[in-house]
Amino acid sequence: MRAIRQVVSVLLLGLALLGLGCKDVVEAPTGLSYSANPASYVEGSAILPNNPTHGGGAIDAYTVSPALPAGLALDAKSGVISGTPTAATAVASYTVTGSNAAGSATASLSITITAVVAPITITTQPASQLAFVGSTATFTVVATGTGTLSYQWSKDGGAIPGATAATYTTPILTLADSGSTYSVDLANGLGDSLASAKATLTVEVPGGPGTFLATGAMTGRRAFATATLLPGGKVLVAGGYDGSSMLGSAELYDPATESFTPTGGMTPRRFHTATLLANGKVLIVGGANASLTLATAQLYDPATGTFSATGSLVHARADHTATLLPDGQVLVVGGGDLGTFQATAERYDPATGTFSVTASAPAATRAAHTATLLANGQVLIIGGKTAASLLSAELYDPVAGTFAFTGLMTVPRAFHTATLLPDGQVLVVGGAATALAERYDPATGTFNSAGNLLLGRTAHAAALLPTGKVLICGGLGLGSPAPILATAELFDPATGTFAATGTLATGRELHTATALASGKVLVAGGYSGLSFLASAELYD
């Protein structure tokens, strides 16, 4: 019996030992890796799951350091990386660790998130254009796309050295340049490139219908002056700047003798206005001298050839407008005062010689704008600037005494011209970054394209001719550096087109152009780029 118990004990001990030998042994994981490594993904696009593989024992948990790019996630159980990246990131290394009770294995994973690459798109192609011998031409391209765009302009298929901006201005042109084509190749540094359309340059000798001829010179140099046609046919030129001083002098141009003679003397000023009143006198308003914006106003009497003081503005202003209303009063709008733009308007009453603020304020603050009396008696106020040039326009109703916005222009403008056409519409020219002209239709309250100037310009002058056409002359051209123009062109309302006409003897900006009773146009003074001018020319 005892022997049997010993045998049973031995068997039980063996079974116990056998059970111990069958218990599982945990093994550490080895050789952790990922199906995509290095991995490159695109911002905003869901990725294909990046799956891990490994040897050794099963992995209980996964971790990653540093955190994955925004939008991606590591599944702590399976180790799968998935998601949609939300931001571009540079290439970086991420360490994924898979572990169990016996140990761990790591994988170094390289991930890059690239931005969505928008292809280069040209929104404004270089435009074919007409230019004249002795001037320059400027070509511009506007494009969008990912990355920093680079440019290389070509002439007739050959790269132009140094022409690597979005805008290219030619050297001074000759007839040999006529017929040349200009284009630009764009690249974004990301492997994308695009060639623009070709623009053709036509170069002509200045001239055409209409001629500018020299007439008598002014008694002094001046730009920023005003020029007013008087009832007797003479022209009053007043104030301005000669390059060193603000001018208080004035002079009269006599078309019969083609000569200027001094007349009267006024407070020195520029950026002022001069308005012919119903009584034949001229109202001089505001402006600036060397240190102050002026509130003073003066009256010029052609009968005596003298200036006299009249009431002062309520608010000093320069670069404003002054418009004679049907009731004989003068509407003064906007302008600036030492960097502060006036959000007010005033009316001058010749009967009392006083200014009063209008009951309604202008709809927008502006300076260097235009104001045109329409056939219906309302005043159209266009463009101008504050911190930047403006698209807006507004109407003043002198009966209601109110201002109200009207249609927007296509492009913002300042230092432009606005000319009332025989059909009651208003031609708006220049003062913009493009050559586009516009017509305002009072019947619809909208601006519509009037075609393109042959040469874009600003600080030019415009005058309505007896034919109904509009003469546009001189000014500052487009481009950098911007050329001062001697060219002139005519707008024909019947065809809606611009055509070249005669060329000024001297290129000039900041000059005046006054239509005379004879149908000729007096162009006087201005700045040539080298000096302030006393010269004058007649367009016939």
Residue, then its C-alpha position, 0 to 999 in steps of 0.5 A: m500500500r505504501a508502495i502505491r502511495q509513492v507511485v501516485s505521488v511520483l505521478l502527481l509530481g510529474l504532472a505538475l512538472l509537465g504543467l509548468g513546462c507547458k506555460d506560454v513564454v512572452e517574446a519581445p517584438t522585433g523588426l518593426s517597419y511600415s509599408a510606406n517609408p518615406a511617406s509623402y502626402v498632399e495637404g487636404s487629401a486622405i492618405l492610404p492607411n500606412n500599415p506596420t509589420h514586425g517580427g517577434g512577439a505580438i505588440d500590445a500598444y503603439t506610440v509615436s514621438p513627436a506627434l504626427p502632422a496635423g490631421l494624421a493619427l496612430d491607432a494605439k492598438s493596430g499601429v496603423i497611421s491614417g487620416t487627412p493632413t490639414a497643413a503642409t509640413a517639411v520632411a520630418s522623422y517620427t519614431v513609432t514604438g511597438s511594445n509588449a510585456a517582454g520589450s519593444a521595437t521601434a521604426s523611424l518613419s519619414i513623413t512629408i506633407t506638401a501643399v496643394v499645388a495650384p497651377i499657374t494661371i494667367t488672368t491678364q495677358p500682355a496686351s497689344q498696343l500702339a506707341f510712338v517713336g520716342s516714347t516707351a511701351t509697357f507690357t504687363v501680365v497678371a498670374t496666380g499659382t502656388g509658389t513664388l512666380s518668376y518671369q522672363w520676358s522675350k522680344d520676338g522669341g529672344a529673352i530680354p536680359g533683366a526683364t524678370a518682373a511682371t511688368y516690362t517697359t521697353p527702351i525708347l522706341t524707333l520705327a524698327d520696333s514696329g511689329s515686334t512681339y512680346s511674351v513672358d514665360l512664368a515658372n513657380g519653382l515647383g516644376d510648373s511653367l507657362a508661356s503667355a500669349k504674344a502681344t504685338l507692338t505697333v510703332e508710328v511716327p507721331g502725328g495724324p489729324g490735328t496739330f500742336l503749334a507753339t504759341g506765346a509763352m507764359t510770363g512764368r513757369r507754372a504747374f498745378a495752375t488753373a485755367t478758366l475761359l472768360p466770357g470775352g474769350k481770354v483765358l485766366v491762368a492763376g496760381g500753381y508752383d514753379g519748382s521753388s515757390m507757390l505762386g500768387s501771380a496770374e496772367l491772361y492769354d489773349p487768343a487774338t494776339e497769342s500772348f500772355t500778360p500779367t493780371g492782378g495778384m492773389t494769395p499764393r496757392r496750388f491744388h486750388t479750384a477756379t470756377l467761372l460764376a454767372n456774373g463773369k467773375v472767377l471764384i478761387v477756392g482753397g488750395a495749399n501754400a508751402s505750409l498750410t492748407l487754405a480756407t480762403a477764397q478770392l474773386y477775380d474780376p475781369a473788368t478790373g483785372t484784380f482779385s478781392a477777398t470773399g468769404s472763407l470756407v468752413h473747412a480748409r481744403a486742397d485737391h477738392t472740386a468746385t462746380l457751378l450749379p444751375d442756381g448760380q451757387v458753387l458746390v465744393v466737395g472733398g479734398g484734404d487738409l494736411g493729410t486729413f481728408q475732408a468728409t464735407a461739402e460746402r456751397y458758395d452763394p455769390a449773392t452773400g459771398t459766404f460758404s455754408v456746409t451742405a445739409s448732407a455730407p458726401a457719401a464718401t471721403r475723397a480728394a483728387h476726384t472729378a465733379t461734372l455737372l450733368a444735363n439734369g442738374q445733378v453733379l457726378i463725383i467720380g473716384g479720387k483717393t484717400a489711402a488708395s484710389l477709389l472705385s466709387a462715384e456719387l451724385y449730388d442733387p442740388v434740389a434735395g441737397t443730398f449725396a447718394f452713391t451711384g454705379l461703381m467704376t471698373v477700375p479705381r482712379a485718381f487724378h483722372t479726367a471726366t468730360l461731359l459728352p454731347d449725348g449727356q454721358v461722361l467720359v472718364v479717362g486715365g488716373a488708373a493702372t490700366a488704359l481702360a476708359e469708361r462712360y457713365d450713363p446717367a439714364t442707368g447710373t452705370f459705368n460702361s467700357a469706352g475702350n482703351l486709350l492708346l497709352g494709359r496716362t494720369a495727370h493729363a488734360a482733356a478738352l471737349l472739341p466742337t466736333g464732339k470729340v475729346l482731346i486727351c494730351g500729355g500726362l504721366g504714362l504707365g510703367s516704372p519709371a513712368p514716362i512723361l508723354a508728349t502724345a495726344e489722342l482723340f476719343d470719338p463718341a460716335t465710334g467709341t474709339f481712340a485715335a492718335t492725333g498730333t504730338l505736343a512739342t514738349g511732353r508735359e504733365l500737371h498742365t492745363a487744356t482749355a477749349l477756346a471759342s475758336g475751337k482751338v485748345l490752349v495747352a499751358g505750363g506743366y512739368s516736363g520731368l526736367s523742369f517746370l514749363a512756361s511754354a504753351e501750345l495750341y491744338d488746331 
